[in-house]
């Protein structure tokens, strides 16, 4: 019986911890990473209401990209050069917007 109670407490604690982890990545725009990958840099910038050229520059700098990209480039195409997490793009967009929620 003690083992069952311990396991239940442990599961509860893990659930609380994962809720706090999710809170660390709140963004002003809620979109799934799988959906983000299908967007162009321009579309991401439009969602965050930021300059697409600045976002593109921040992405290129962040990952030290060598290939040529423009604001019409789809994020998934950029991921061919480096498999970045779409969450990083969200963070960059938040920084550019000036209202980082981390």
Kinemage of the C-alpha trace (Angstrom):
@kinemage 1
@onewidth
@group {chain A} dominant
@subgroup {mainchain}
@vectorlist {calphas} color= white
{ca unk a 1} P 0.000 0.000 0.000
{ca unk a 2} L 2.850 2.386 0.819
{ca unk a 3} L 4.352 1.774 -2.627
{ca unk a 4} L 1.085 2.658 -4.346
{ca unk a 5} L 0.773 5.898 -2.379
{ca unk a 6} L 4.398 6.759 -3.152
{ca unk a 7} L 3.823 6.164 -6.865
{ca unk a 8} L 0.686 8.335 -6.839
{ca unk a 9} L 2.541 11.150 -5.074
{ca unk a 10} L 5.412 10.851 -7.534
{ca unk a 11} L 3.048 10.998 -10.524
{ca unk a 12} L 1.350 14.065 -9.040
{ca unk a 13} L 4.713 15.791 -8.507
{ca unk a 14} L 5.821 15.018 -12.065
{ca unk a 15} L 2.562 16.406 -13.412
{ca unk a 16} L 3.044 19.638 -11.456
{ca unk a 17} L 6.623 19.944 -12.653
{ca unk a 18} L 5.630 19.487 -16.296
{ca unk a 19} L 2.998 22.221 -15.923
{ca unk a 20} L 5.730 24.612 -14.813
{ca unk a 21} L 7.934 23.602 -17.729
{ca unk a 22} L 5.128 24.481 -20.147
{ca unk a 23} L 4.696 27.850 -18.419
{ca unk a 24} L 8.305 28.709 -19.262
{ca unk a 25} L 7.490 28.680 -22.961
{ca unk a 26} L 4.337 30.782 -23.108
{ca unk a 27} L 4.255 32.914 -26.216
{ca unk a 28} L 2.007 35.742 -27.328
{ca unk a 29} L 0.992 33.568 -30.292
{ca unk a 30} L -0.120 30.010 -29.588
{ca unk a 31} L 0.751 27.686 -32.460
{ca unk a 32} L 1.978 24.106 -32.542
{ca unk a 33} L 5.521 23.446 -33.724
{ca unk a 34} L 4.233 21.109 -36.419
{ca unk a 35} L 2.138 23.975 -37.789
{ca unk a 36} L 5.024 26.448 -37.496
{ca unk a 37} L 7.216 24.325 -39.755
{ca unk a 38} L 4.786 24.815 -42.646
{ca unk a 39} L 4.899 28.617 -42.445
{ca unk a 40} L 7.161 31.034 -44.270
{ca unk a 41} L 9.291 33.518 -42.367
{ca unk a 42} L 6.865 36.219 -43.551
{ca unk a 43} L 3.846 34.319 -42.190
{ca unk a 44} L 5.538 33.851 -38.811
{ca unk a 45} L 6.415 37.545 -38.713
{ca unk a 46} L 2.818 38.432 -39.586
{ca unk a 47} L 1.528 36.306 -36.703
{ca unk a 48} L 3.818 38.090 -34.237
{ca unk a 49} L 3.342 41.465 -35.951
{ca unk a 50} L 7.091 41.958 -36.392
{ca unk a 51} L 9.348 42.805 -39.316
{ca unk a 52} L 9.976 39.712 -41.454
{ca unk a 53} L 13.444 40.864 -42.535
{ca unk a 54} L 14.506 41.247 -38.905
{ca unk a 55} L 13.139 37.788 -38.104
{ca unk a 56} L 14.951 36.271 -41.065
{ca unk a 57} L 18.193 37.931 -39.953
{ca unk a 58} L 17.754 36.659 -36.405
{ca unk a 59} L 17.139 33.091 -37.646
{ca unk a 60} L 20.167 33.152 -39.942
{ca unk a 61} L 22.346 34.524 -37.134
{ca unk a 62} L 21.002 32.077 -34.535
{ca unk a 63} L 21.847 29.011 -36.619
{ca unk a 64} L 24.773 30.457 -38.594
{ca unk a 65} L 23.093 29.482 -41.850
{ca unk a 66} L 25.261 29.530 -44.979
{ca unk a 67} L 22.557 29.074 -47.624
{ca unk a 68} L 20.534 31.941 -49.074
{ca unk a 69} L 17.058 32.432 -47.622
{ca unk a 70} L 14.380 35.090 -47.975
{ca unk a 71} L 11.183 35.963 -46.166
{ca unk a 72} L 9.199 33.621 -48.431
{ca unk a 73} L 11.277 30.626 -47.304
{ca unk a 74} L 9.309 27.951 -45.443
{ca unk a 75} L 10.766 27.063 -42.032
{ca unk a 76} L 10.811 23.361 -42.941
{ca unk a 77} L 13.078 24.196 -45.898
{ca unk a 78} L 15.456 25.984 -43.527
{ca unk a 79} L 15.409 22.939 -41.258
{ca unk a 80} L 17.036 20.980 -44.092
{ca unk a 81} L 20.251 22.854 -43.262
{ca unk a 82} L 19.848 22.494 -39.477
{ca unk a 83} L 17.053 20.677 -37.603
{ca unk a 84} L 16.120 23.450 -35.180
{ca unk a 85} L 13.097 23.348 -32.923
{ca unk a 86} L 10.236 25.614 -34.003
{ca unk a 87} L 10.084 26.747 -30.361
{ca unk a 88} L 13.358 28.598 -30.957
{ca unk a 89} L 11.690 30.566 -33.749
{ca unk a 90} L 8.871 31.424 -31.357
{ca unk a 91} L 11.438 32.679 -28.838
{ca unk a 92} L 13.202 34.776 -31.489
{ca unk a 93} L 9.877 36.266 -32.572
{ca unk a 94} L 9.018 37.114 -28.950
{ca unk a 95} L 12.406 38.795 -28.485
{ca unk a 96} L 11.884 40.886 -31.611
{ca unk a 97} L 8.404 41.803 -30.488
{ca unk a 98} L 9.964 43.042 -27.260
{ca unk a 99} L 7.639 41.144 -24.987
{ca unk a 100} L 9.476 37.929 -24.203
{ca unk a 101} L 7.330 35.798 -21.887
{ca unk a 102} L 10.113 33.622 -20.504
